[in-house]
Amino acid sequence: MSHDDHVVHDTDFERVRQNLDGLYGTVAALQNAEIASRIVGTRVLDVGAGAGKLARDLSDQGFQVTAIDIDPRAVAFAREVTGVEVLPRSVYETGFPDRSFDAVVFRESVFHLDFERVLVEVERICGRQVVIFESNSPNPLLRLGRKLIGHEEHDERPPEYYAGALAAHGYVVTGPTYLDACLIPLSGGLLTRPLPLAERASGFLLRLDAAVTGVAARAGLDRTLCWRYLLSGVKAR
Ligand SMILES: C[S@@+](CC[C@H](N)C(=O)[O-])C[C@H]1O[C@@H](n2cnc3c(N)ncnc32)[C@H](O)[C@@H]1O
């Protein structure tokens, strides 16, 4: 699963393809719309782009997106599935000129990385905005699910860790905003099989998720119940 400082999962790409075509594809598009709504500026770096769905959705909305991924299999898969040209580069040494980007987005990739080390390169190539969309590890059901399927991360931290690291580097942090109280386990997320009948009940499940996520937020239970969160750090140049 890991080589040197890069952590790459043994991905079932056929499962990813099916899930992106199904309910999870709709969920991911909604998540990507939330991410897009937070981005300041137009030049975006998508770090750990995987299948390229975020890069595709942001490009379709008019952002100038550059996508990188350390895994050559993801590069080939993205070209085939989303038509996105992902560059085979590591975020630790991107090779991009100083101040190339307005925003650097980590969509489910920070757990793969040493975030303090990442920030050194991010300060050089951007220094304006960091957006993190990630699994909400304080959710005990999420932790249990990961244990059951044997899913391990390189450096899994709670949202407060990333918010604190960004604040310590001078970013003004917004969030975390918690999302997806039900849809990740039901849709299978990116990597696992959806629950039987979930695809057929997708309209109902999308409405259910919106309602449960709203109630959880109002009850102050979103940090415990939601499966994903979004946070953004911005600083003046
Ligand atoms: C869980 S996948 C997320 C893929 C996609 N962003 C999504 O949300 O579906 C994490 C990705 O980070 C990539 N990754 C891991 N270490 C990296 C590094 N040092 N530089 C760039 N990408 C990296 C992995 O290869 C993998 O494709």
The ligand as an SDF file (V2000), in Angstrom:
LIG
                    3D

 27 29  0  0  0  0  0  0  0  0999 V2000
   -8.4120    8.5300   -1.7080 C   0  0  0  0  0  0  0  0  0  0  0  0
   -7.7030    9.0440   -3.2340 S   0  0  0  0  0  0  0  0  0  0  0  0
   -8.7330   10.4450   -3.6140 C   0  0  0  0  0  0  0  0  0  0  0  0
   -8.9330   10.6120   -5.0990 C   0  0  0  0  0  0  0  0  0  0  0  0
   -9.8520   11.7740   -5.4890 C   0  0  0  0  0  0  0  0  0  0  0  0
   -9.3190   13.0630   -5.0590 N   0  0  0  0  0  0  0  0  0  0  0  0
  -11.2510   11.5950   -4.9440 C   0  0  0  0  0  0  0  0  0  0  0  0
  -11.6730   12.3800   -4.0840 O   0  0  0  0  0  0  0  0  0  0  0  0
  -11.9000   10.6440   -5.3400 O   0  0  0  0  0  0  0  0  0  0  0  0
   -6.1800    9.8410   -2.7350 C   0  0  0  0  0  0  0  0  0  0  0  0
   -5.2340   10.1080   -3.9050 C   0  0  0  0  0  0  0  0  0  0  0  0
   -4.0560   10.7860   -3.4240 O   0  0  0  0  0  0  0  0  0  0  0  0
   -2.9570   10.3440   -4.2100 C   0  0  0  0  0  0  0  0  0  0  0  0
   -1.6760   10.6860   -3.5410 N   0  0  0  0  0  0  0  0  0  0  0  0
   -1.0950   10.0480   -2.4900 C   0  0  0  0  0  0  0  0  0  0  0  0
    0.0990   10.6150   -2.1910 N   0  0  0  0  0  0  0  0  0  0  0  0
    0.2720   11.6490   -3.0680 C   0  0  0  0  0  0  0  0  0  0  0  0
    1.3100   12.6110   -3.2670 C   0  0  0  0  0  0  0  0  0  0  0  0
    2.4070   12.6190   -2.5120 N   0  0  0  0  0  0  0  0  0  0  0  0
    1.1550   13.5270   -4.2620 N   0  0  0  0  0  0  0  0  0  0  0  0
    0.0480   13.5210   -5.0540 C   0  0  0  0  0  0  0  0  0  0  0  0
   -0.9620   12.6170   -4.9190 N   0  0  0  0  0  0  0  0  0  0  0  0
   -0.8580   11.6990   -3.9400 C   0  0  0  0  0  0  0  0  0  0  0  0
   -3.2140    8.8450   -4.3560 C   0  0  0  0  0  0  0  0  0  0  0  0
   -2.4920    8.2790   -5.4160 O   0  0  0  0  0  0  0  0  0  0  0  0
   -4.7390    8.8320   -4.5830 C   0  0  0  0  0  0  0  0  0  0  0  0
   -5.0760    8.8380   -5.9490 O   0  0  0  0  0  0  0  0  0  0  0  0
  1  2  1  0
  2  3  1  0
  2 10  1  0
  3  4  1  0
  4  5  1  0
  5  6  1  0
  5  7  1  0
  7  8  2  0
  7  9  1  0
 10 11  1  0
 11 12  1  0
 11 26  1  0
 12 13  1  0
 13 14  1  0
 13 24  1  0
 14 15  1  0
 14 23  1  0
 15 16  2  0
 16 17  1  0
 17 18  1  0
 17 23  2  0
 18 19  1  0
 18 20  2  0
 20 21  1  0
 21 22  2  0
 22 23  1  0
 24 25  1  0
 24 26  1  0
 26 27  1  0
M  CHG  2   2   1   9  -1
M  END
$$$$
